[in-house]
Amino acid sequence: MLAATVRVTRDLDLAEECTQEAYAEALRNWPVHGIPARPGAWLTTVARNRATDVLRRESALRRVLPLLVLDEPVAGPAHDDRLRLIFTCCHPALSPDARVALTLRLLCGLSTAEVARAFLVPETTMAARITRAKKKIAAARIPYRVPGPGELGERLGAVLAVVHLVFTTGHSAPTGAALRRHDLVEAGLDLARMLHRLLPAEPEVAGLLALLLLTDARRDTRTTADGRLLLLADQDRSRWDRGQIAEGTALLTESLSGGPPTRYAVQAAIAAVYTEAPTWDDTDWTEITGLYEVLLRLWPSPVVALNRAVAIGLRDGPQAGLDALAPLLDEPALATYGYLSAARADFLRRLGRRAEAVTAYTEALALTGNEVERAFLAGRLAELG
């Protein structure tokens, strides 16, 4: 609804205002006249009519204000309003943080406070960041359109990175009482499906959607009925979503047959290896370690290096894992990354190095704001006495 209204207003703030008024009108109208047959279409029509009225009244003023540049409609997937909006939110003129924040706010419908919580910053800081991003879009007259074929390659990567980050922020929520944020996970999946539907020949898009499906297939087994964390080794594999696994595997095959492997396809392949193993003990750690080495070449990242080190430890034993983690202890990007401390703690515990394990678990506990993860780490500490 917001994306369709932006097409009328060419002003992100005005479009948000009109969509909010449409919801308010629904609260007044529907209890009296009933819910319309197509609620979404009804809301969109009200929002667009409201925008048209505002623009008509303020036409003189609007003529002198900077607006989003609206290209002539073209046939094909580029005509989709939501796709236009996400490419606008992910314009390279904006910082990576601003791209994600705008996408969460405008396309996923999160409030500014919710976006701020996802980024671990105060709400006022996030409000200022979003306002600056909107002003930059208007002042720079960033086009409200899907880039042409000549630009699509360099712009698509930013869009996919944002969709991936939306999903991963929901899959393992950095803060809060729940391990998973359903709204962010569903928003990430919805955006990935939309991109694949509109750009079906893009292997990178198919790889991303495959990764999200194969990862989310385990969602119902990641915690116990009373909300306690369950590691992959302890999950009931019979409850994994086989429909999502089959769809993700087919998309992975599609992505790999479309050209050289992409970052997302390799990540999806790692997720697929997990889903193929009938038990934890049957997991092919050699294949997973090899895939992480391929991923490091495609996407050099301290987090990927950490995951590769963990895979080495699970393949060759806890001392090998600690040795592989050692070079990462001086990595600035991981200085506040709790999963590094948690991985070291687990290997130290297995080696019987109790005092060092206690220190590492204490560090990991201090670095996570998620209550489910905190309870798990506190339990490990209690076991060590």
N, C-alpha and C positions, 0 to 999 in steps of 0.2 A: 504494500500500500504506500509506504514511504517512497519507494523507488518510482512508482507511477506518478506520485504527486510532485516529486522533484522535476520530473519531465515537464510539468506545467509551470512550476515556479522558477526553476533554475536558481533556487536559493535554498540551501540546506536548512537554515533556521526556520524560514517560513513554511517549508514543507513539514518539518517536525511539528510546528504549531498547528497546522491544518489537520494533521493526522490525529493529534491529541484532541482537537475539537470534534473530530468525527466520532471518536470513542465516547466523548461526553454526550454528544447528540444521541448516540445509540443507547446510552443509559437512560436518557429521557424518553426516547421514542419507543423502544422495543417493549418495555413493560406495558405500554398503552396499546400499541398496534401489533404486537407480536414480533418474533424474530423473522426477518425476511428469509426467503428461500435460499438466497446466496449472500450470507452475511459479509463475506469478504468483499464481494463486488459492491454491496451497499455502502460499506465503509469507504471504499476507494472512491466511489462516486461522490459521496458527501465531502470527502477531503478535497477532491479536485474541484468541486463546485465552490467550496469555500475559498480555495486558492484563486480561482478565477475571479470571484467577487473582490477579494483583497487587491489583486493586481489591477482590476478595472478601476477601483477607487483610487489607487495610488499610482496610476500609470505614469503621471508626470514625474513623480519622484523616482519611480523604478527606472525610468529611462536614463537617469544619470548615475545610478548605482552599478557597481560591478556585479555581473551575473555570470553563472556558469555558461560557457559557450556550448550551444546545442547544435550539433551537426544535423543535417537533413537525415531523415530516417533512411535506413538501407535495409535490403532484404537479408534474411538469414538470422543466425543466432545473435549477431551484434545488435539486433533490434530489441533484445530483452532489456527491460528497465533495470532489473536487479543486477544484471551483468554490467550495465553502464555504471551503476552506482558503485559496485565493488572496484571496478577499474579506476573510478574517480577517487575513492577512498585510498587506493593503493598506488597513487601516482608517485613516481620517483622523486618529485620535488618535496614530498613530505618525509619526515624521519620515519624509520621503521616503527618506533613506538606509536607515533601519531597515526600511522596506517592501521595498526591493530586496534587502537582505541576508537578510531572513527568507524571501523567495520563493526566492532562490538556494539557501538552506540546506535549506528544508523541501520545496519543490516540485520543485526541480531536482536535489536530492541532492548538491550540492557540499559539500565539507568546509569547516570554518571557515577553514582555511589558504587554500583556493582562493578563497573569497569575499574574504578579506583581500587577496589578490593582485589581484583584480579591482578593488578599491577603492583600491589603492596604500596600504594602512595596515598596521601590524604586526598579527600574528595575535592578540596579546593585546587590542589595541584592538577588533578585530572581535568577538572572543569576548565582551567586555564589552558591546558594542553589542547583540549578539543576545540576551544574557541579559537586559539591561534591557528590550528589546522584548517578550520573552516574559513577564517579570514585569508589564509594563504591561498586556498583554492579559489576564492572569489577574486582576490587581488591579482593573482597570476593568471586569471581567466583559464584555469585548467579545464580542458574540454570534458563535457559530460558525455562520454562515448567510449565504446570499445575501440582500442587502437586498431589501425589498419594492419594488413598482413606484414608490412615492413617493420612495424614496431611491436607486434604481438609477442615475439619471442623474448624480448628483453623485459616486457611488462608482465608477462604471465607468471614468471618466477616469483615476483613480489606478491602477487595475488595468492598463489598456492602456498607461499610461506605464511601468509596471514591466516589462511584457512586452517593450515596445519597447527599453527599456534593457538587458534581458537579452540580446536579440538583437544590438544594436549593440555591446555589450561583446565579444561573441563574433565579430562580423563583422570588427572591427578591434581586435584585442586590445591593450590599453594596454601590456602587458609580455609578455615571453616570447620564445621562439625562433621561433614560428610567427605568421604574419600573422593567422590565423583560429583561433578556438577552437571546434572542432567541437561539443563538448558544450553550450556556451552557445547556439550558433546553433540546434542541434536542440531544445534546451529552449524557446527562444523560439518557434520554429515550432510545436512541439507545444502549447504553451499557447495560442497564437493560434488554432490549428485547434480546440482544445477550446472556446474561447470562441465561435468562430463556429458550431460545431456546436450549442452549447447556447443561443446567442442569435442565431439566423440572421437575424432581422429588424432587427438593429442595424447601420445603415450605417457607424458608426465602427469596429465590429469588422471588418466586411468590408474597409474601407479599410486597417486595420492589416495584416490577413493578406495583402492584395494587395501592400502595400509590402514586406513581408518576403519574399514569393515572388519579386517582380520584382528585388529586391536580391540575393537568394541565387542567382538563376539564373546569375550571372556567376562563381560561386565558383571553378570549376575553371580559370579563365583569369586569375586575379589574380596568380598567380606562375608562374615558369618551372618546368621539371621539377626543377631544382636549387634551387628555393626563392627565387629572386630576384623582387623586386616588379615587376609589369607594370602600368603605368598604363592607364586605360581606352582611351586612344588607341592603345595597342600590343597590345591583347588580340585573340585570334582569335575573332571573333564567331560563327563557325560552330560553336564548341564551347559556346556559351551554351545553357542548358537550356530548350529550346523548350516542353516540357511545363509547366514552372513559369511561363514567360512567358505562355502561353495561359491557364493557371488564374488567374494574377495579374491579367491584363487583364480577364477575365470578372468577377472579384470587384470590380475597380475600377469597371467599368460598373454593377455591382449597387449599389455604394456610392453612386455619383453619382446614380443614379436614385432613391435612397431619401430624398433631401432635400438641403439645402444642403451644399456640400462641407465635409468635415472636414479637420483638420490632416493626418491620415494619408492621406486620399484625394488631397490635393494633392501630398504627398510621393510617393505611388505614381504619380501622373500624371507627375511629373518622371522617375521611374525608367522609366516606360513610354516616354517620349520617347527616352531613351537606347537602349532595346531596339529601337525602331522604325527607328533610323537604320542603314542598311546599312554605313556606314563612319563613322569619326570626323569626317571632313570634311563629311559630310552631316548632322551633328547640328544640329537646329533650336535655336540658342542664343537666338533671339528668343523662342521659345515658353517655353524653360526660364527665361529671365530674368523673363518675365511671370508664370510660375507661382510663382517665388520671391517676387515682389512680393505675390501673393495670399497665399502662406504667411506672409509677414511680418505681414500684417494679422491672420491667424488665430492666429498663434503668434509674437509678437514675441520674438526670441531673437538674441543676438549671433552664434551659430553660423549661423543662417539668413541673417543679414546678410552674414556672411563668404562663404557659398556663393553668394549673389546677386552679390556683388562679383566673385567668380571667374568667374561666368557672364558678367558684363558684359565682363570682360577677354577672355574667349574669343570674345565676339561683336564687340567694338569694338577689340580690340588691347590689348597689354600696358600701355601708358601709361594707358588708360582703366581697366584693372583696378587699377593702383596707386592711381589717384585715388579709386576706389571703396573701396579698402582703407584709405586714409589715416585716415578718421574712426574706424576701429576700433582704431587703435593705442593709444588712450587708454582703451579699454574694459577695466575691471578683470577682467571675467569671462574675457577672452581673454589675460590677462597671461602665463599659463603654457600656453596652447593652441598646441602646436607647428605645427598646420596653418596658422595665420595667418602665421608666419615662413616656412613652406615655400611658401605661395602667393606671398608677396612675392618670395622668392628666385627663383621660376620666372619671374615677370614681369621682374625686374631682369636675369636672365640673358638673356632674349629681347631686352632693350633694349641688351645689351652693357655694362651697368654692372657690370663684373666685381667690383670691390672691395666694392660694396654687396651684391652677390649672395653673395659669400663670407661676409660678416657675417651675412646672413639665413639662409643654409644652416647656419652654425655654431650660430646660435640654435636653429634647428629641431632640429638634431642633439642639442643639450643637453636638449631638452624631450620627447623621445620615449624610452620604455623598451622599445619593440618592436625586436627585433634585425633583422627584415627591413626595417623602415622606416629604421633606422639605417644599414644597409648601402647602401640606395638613396641616402640623403642624402650619405653619405661618398663614394659614387661620383660624385655631381654635383660635390662639392667637388674631387675629384681631377681631374675634367674641366676645372675652371676654373683648375687649376694653382696 
